[in-house]
Amino acid sequence: MELTQEGLSDRSGVPLSTLRKFEQKGQISLDSFLKMLSVVGGLEEMLNVLKPTKPILNQLTMY
C-alpha cells in the first residue's frame, strides 16, 4: 500500500504534525497509533496479542 503522510492523516484522522513527529522521534500516543494501524493493517493482530490468556477477574472474591 502506497500512502503518503497526508493520505494517512486524512484516512486515520491523526494530524499530519503528529505523523511527522512520530516519523522523526518515534513518539506517538496509543490512540493515534491504533488509528494508524486501523488504516495500514495490523490492528487485529495487536489486539490479539494484548488479550489475556486466561481471565483474571474470575480470581477475585467478592465481599
DSSP file (Angstrom, degrees, kcal/mol; ACC not computed):
  #  RESIDUE AA STRUCTURE BP1 BP2  ACC     N-H-->O    O-->H-N    N-H-->O    O-->H-N    TCO  KAPPA ALPHA  PHI   PSI    X-CA   Y-CA   Z-CA
    1    1 A M              0   0    0      0, 0.0     2,-0.7     0, 0.0    39,-0.0   0.000 360.0 360.0 360.0 121.6    0.0    0.0    0.0
    2    2 A E        +     0   0    0      2,-0.0     2,-0.4     0, 0.0     0, 0.0  -0.853 360.0 162.7 -95.5 121.0    1.5    3.3   -1.0
    3    3 A L        -     0   0    0     -2,-0.7     2,-0.1     4,-0.0    37,-0.0  -0.989  27.5-143.8-143.1 127.0    0.3    6.0    1.3
    4    4 A T     >  -     0   0    0     -2,-0.4     4,-2.7     1,-0.1     5,-0.2  -0.372  33.7-107.2 -79.9 166.9    1.7    9.5    1.9
    5    5 A Q  H  > S+     0   0    0      1,-0.2     4,-2.5     2,-0.2     5,-0.2   0.903 123.7  52.1 -59.1 -40.2    1.7   11.1    5.3
    6    6 A E  H  > S+     0   0    0      2,-0.2     4,-2.5     1,-0.2    -1,-0.2   0.914 110.4  47.3 -63.6 -42.8   -1.1   13.4    4.0
    7    7 A G  H  > S+     0   0    0      2,-0.2     4,-2.6     1,-0.2     5,-0.2   0.906 112.6  48.6 -65.4 -42.0   -3.1   10.4    2.9
    8    8 A L  H  X S+     0   0    0     -4,-2.7     4,-2.4     2,-0.2     6,-0.4   0.897 111.4  50.8 -64.2 -40.2   -2.6    8.5    6.2
    9    9 A S  H  X S+     0   0    0     -4,-2.5     4,-2.2    -5,-0.2     5,-0.3   0.933 112.2  46.5 -61.9 -46.5   -3.6   11.6    8.1
   10   10 A D  H  < S+     0   0    0     -4,-2.5    -2,-0.2     1,-0.2    -1,-0.2   0.921 117.7  41.8 -62.2 -44.9   -6.7   12.0    6.1
   11   11 A R  H  < S+     0   0    0     -4,-2.6    -1,-0.2     1,-0.2    -2,-0.2   0.808 123.3  36.2 -76.5 -29.7   -7.8    8.4    6.4
   12   12 A S  H  < S-     0   0    0     -4,-2.4    -2,-0.2    -5,-0.2    -1,-0.2   0.724  97.0-127.3 -96.3 -23.5   -6.8    7.9   10.0
   13   13 A G     <  +     0   0    0     -4,-2.2    -3,-0.1     1,-0.3    -4,-0.1   0.536  63.9 136.4  83.9   6.6   -7.8   11.3   11.5
   14   14 A V        -     0   0    0     -6,-0.4    -1,-0.3    -5,-0.3    -2,-0.2  -0.768  63.4-107.8 -86.7 127.4   -4.3   11.6   13.0
   15   15 A P    >>  -     0   0    0      0, 0.0     4,-1.8     0, 0.0     3,-0.6  -0.208  19.5-124.6 -56.9 143.6   -3.0   15.1   12.5
   16   16 A L  H 3> S+     0   0    0      1,-0.3     4,-2.3     2,-0.2     5,-0.2   0.864 111.7  57.4 -56.6 -38.9   -0.2   15.4   10.0
   17   17 A S  H 3> S+     0   0    0      1,-0.2     4,-2.1     2,-0.2    -1,-0.3   0.859 105.2  51.6 -63.0 -34.3    2.1   17.1   12.6
   18   18 A T  H <> S+     0   0    0     -3,-0.6     4,-2.4     2,-0.2    -1,-0.2   0.904 109.2  49.6 -68.1 -41.6    1.6   14.0   14.8
   19   19 A L  H  X S+     0   0    0     -4,-1.8     4,-2.3     2,-0.2    -2,-0.2   0.900 111.1  49.4 -63.8 -40.8    2.6   11.7   12.0
   20   20 A R  H  X S+     0   0    0     -4,-2.3     4,-2.2     2,-0.2    -2,-0.2   0.911 111.0  49.2 -65.5 -41.6    5.7   13.8   11.2
   21   21 A K  H  X>S+     0   0    0     -4,-2.1     4,-3.4     2,-0.2     5,-0.7   0.909 110.7  51.3 -62.9 -41.4    6.7   13.8   14.9
   22   22 A F  H  X5S+     0   0    0     -4,-2.4     4,-1.6     1,-0.2    -2,-0.2   0.910 111.2  47.5 -61.9 -42.9    6.2   10.0   15.0
   23   23 A E  H  <5S+     0   0    0     -4,-2.3    -1,-0.2     1,-0.2    -2,-0.2   0.877 120.1  38.3 -66.2 -37.5    8.4    9.5   12.0
   24   24 A Q  H  <5S+     0   0    0     -4,-2.2    -2,-0.2    -5,-0.2    -3,-0.2   0.891 135.0  15.9 -81.4 -41.8   11.2   11.8   13.3
   25   25 A K  H  <5S-     0   0    0     -4,-3.4    -3,-0.2    -5,-0.2    -2,-0.2   0.563  90.7-124.5-114.2 -12.3   11.2   11.0   17.0
   26   26 A G     << +     0   0    0     -4,-1.6     2,-0.5    -5,-0.7    -4,-0.2   0.698  67.6 129.4  75.4  17.9    9.3    7.7   17.3
   27   27 A Q        +     0   0    0     -6,-0.6     2,-0.3    -9,-0.1    -1,-0.2  -0.915  21.4 143.3-112.5 132.0    6.8    9.1   19.8
   28   28 A I        -     0   0    0     -2,-0.5     2,-0.1    -3,-0.1    -9,-0.0  -0.978  47.6-102.2-159.3 151.9    3.0    8.8   19.4
   29   29 A S     >  -     0   0    0     -2,-0.3     4,-2.4     1,-0.1     5,-0.2  -0.392  32.1-118.1 -73.8 157.5    0.0    8.3   21.6
   30   30 A L  H  > S+     0   0    0      1,-0.2     4,-2.6     2,-0.2     5,-0.2   0.901 115.2  55.6 -61.4 -41.0   -1.6    4.9   21.8
   31   31 A D  H  > S+     0   0    0      1,-0.2     4,-1.9     2,-0.2    -1,-0.2   0.933 110.7  43.3 -57.6 -49.0   -4.8    6.4   20.4
   32   32 A S  H  > S+     0   0    0      1,-0.2     4,-2.2     2,-0.2    -1,-0.2   0.888 112.5  53.6 -66.0 -39.0   -3.0    7.7   17.3
   33   33 A F  H  X S+     0   0    0     -4,-2.4     4,-2.4     1,-0.2    -2,-0.2   0.915 109.6  47.6 -62.6 -43.2   -1.0    4.6   16.9
   34   34 A L  H  X S+     0   0    0     -4,-2.6     4,-1.9     2,-0.2    -1,-0.2   0.868 109.4  53.6 -67.3 -36.2   -4.2    2.4   16.9
   35   35 A K  H  X S+     0   0    0     -4,-1.9     4,-0.8    -5,-0.2    -1,-0.2   0.908 109.9  48.4 -62.8 -41.2   -5.9    4.8   14.4
   36   36 A M  H >X S+     0   0    0     -4,-2.2     4,-2.6     1,-0.2     3,-1.0   0.923 109.4  52.4 -64.0 -44.1   -2.9    4.4   12.1
   37   37 A L  H 3X S+     0   0    0     -4,-2.4     4,-2.2     1,-0.3     6,-0.7   0.852 101.6  60.3 -61.3 -34.0   -3.0    0.6   12.4
   38   38 A S  H 3< S+     0   0    0     -4,-1.9    -1,-0.3     1,-0.2    -2,-0.2   0.783 113.0  38.7 -65.1 -24.5   -6.6    0.6   11.5
   39   39 A V  H << S+     0   0    0     -3,-1.0    -2,-0.2    -4,-0.8    -1,-0.2   0.888 124.6  34.4 -89.4 -47.0   -5.7    2.1    8.2
   40   40 A V  H  < S-     0   0    0     -4,-2.6    -3,-0.2     1,-0.2    -2,-0.2   0.601 115.2-106.5 -89.2 -10.6   -2.4    0.3    7.3
   41   41 A G  S  < S+     0   0    0     -4,-2.2    -1,-0.2    -5,-0.3    -2,-0.1  -0.017  84.4  92.5 100.8 152.0   -3.4   -3.0    8.8
   42   42 A G     >  +     0   0    0     -4,-0.1     4,-2.2    -3,-0.1     5,-0.2   0.309  51.0 112.7 112.5  -7.6   -2.3   -4.8   12.0
   43   43 A L  H  > S+     0   0    0     -6,-0.7     4,-2.5     1,-0.2     5,-0.2   0.933  80.1  48.5 -64.7 -45.6   -4.9   -3.6   14.4
   44   44 A E  H  > S+     0   0    0      1,-0.2     4,-2.2     2,-0.2    -1,-0.2   0.908 111.6  50.2 -61.0 -42.1   -6.5   -7.1   14.8
   45   45 A E  H  > S+     0   0    0      2,-0.2     4,-1.9     1,-0.2    -1,-0.2   0.902 110.4  50.2 -62.6 -41.3   -3.0   -8.6   15.4
   46   46 A M  H  X S+     0   0    0     -4,-2.2     4,-1.5     1,-0.2    -2,-0.2   0.921 110.9  48.6 -63.6 -44.3   -2.2   -6.0   18.0
   47   47 A L  H  X S+     0   0    0     -4,-2.5     4,-0.7     1,-0.2    -1,-0.2   0.878 109.6  52.7 -65.4 -37.0   -5.5   -6.6   19.8
   48   48 A N  H >< S+     0   0    0     -4,-2.2     3,-0.6     1,-0.2    -1,-0.2   0.877 107.1  52.2 -65.7 -37.3   -4.9  -10.4   19.8
   49   49 A V  H 3< S+     0   0    0     -4,-1.9    -1,-0.2     1,-0.2    -2,-0.2   0.849 109.0  51.0 -65.5 -34.1   -1.5  -10.0   21.3
   50   50 A L  H 3< S+     0   0    0     -4,-1.5    -1,-0.2    -5,-0.1    -2,-0.2   0.588  84.0 108.1 -82.9 -10.8   -2.9   -7.9   24.1
   51   51 A K  S << S-     0   0    0     -4,-0.7     2,-0.1    -3,-0.6    -3,-0.0  -0.462  76.5-114.9 -68.6 135.9   -5.7  -10.4   25.1
   52   52 A P        -     0   0    0      0, 0.0    -1,-0.1     0, 0.0    -2,-0.1  -0.393  13.6-133.6 -67.5 149.4   -5.1  -12.1   28.4
   53   53 A T  S    S+     0   0    0      1,-0.2    -2,-0.1    -2,-0.1     0, 0.0   0.777  89.8  14.1 -77.2 -25.7   -4.6  -15.9   28.1
   54   54 A K  S    S-     0   0    0      0, 0.0    -1,-0.2     0, 0.0     2,-0.1  -0.992  95.3 -90.9-145.2 150.8   -6.9  -16.6   31.0
   55   55 A P        -     0   0    0      0, 0.0     4,-0.1     0, 0.0    -2,-0.0  -0.342  30.1-170.8 -62.9 134.8   -9.5  -14.4   32.8
   56   56 A I  S >  S+     0   0    0      2,-0.1     3,-1.0     1,-0.1     4,-0.2   0.684  78.4  66.1 -98.3 -21.1   -8.1  -12.6   35.7
   57   57 A L  G >  S+     0   0    0      1,-0.2     3,-1.4     2,-0.2    -1,-0.1   0.789  89.4  66.5 -72.4 -25.2  -11.3  -11.2   37.1
   58   58 A N  G 3  S+     0   0    0      1,-0.3    -1,-0.2     3,-0.0    -2,-0.1   0.714  93.1  62.6 -66.1 -18.5  -12.6  -14.7   38.0
   59   59 A Q  G <  S+     0   0    0     -3,-1.0    -1,-0.3    -4,-0.1     2,-0.3   0.616  84.8  93.8 -82.8 -12.6   -9.8  -15.0   40.6
   60   60 A L    <   -     0   0    0     -3,-1.4     2,-0.5    -4,-0.2    -3,-0.0  -0.586  69.0-140.2 -82.8 142.4  -11.2  -12.1   42.6
   61   61 A T        -     0   0    0     -2,-0.3     2,-0.3     2,-0.0    -2,-0.1  -0.879  13.1-132.6-103.4 131.6  -13.5  -12.8   45.5
   62   62 A M              0   0    0     -2,-0.5     0, 0.0     1,-0.1     0, 0.0  -0.653 360.0 360.0 -82.1 136.7  -16.5  -10.6   46.1
   63   63 A Y              0   0    0     -2,-0.3    -1,-0.1     0, 0.0    -2,-0.0   0.358 360.0 360.0-109.1 360.0  -17.0   -9.4   49.7
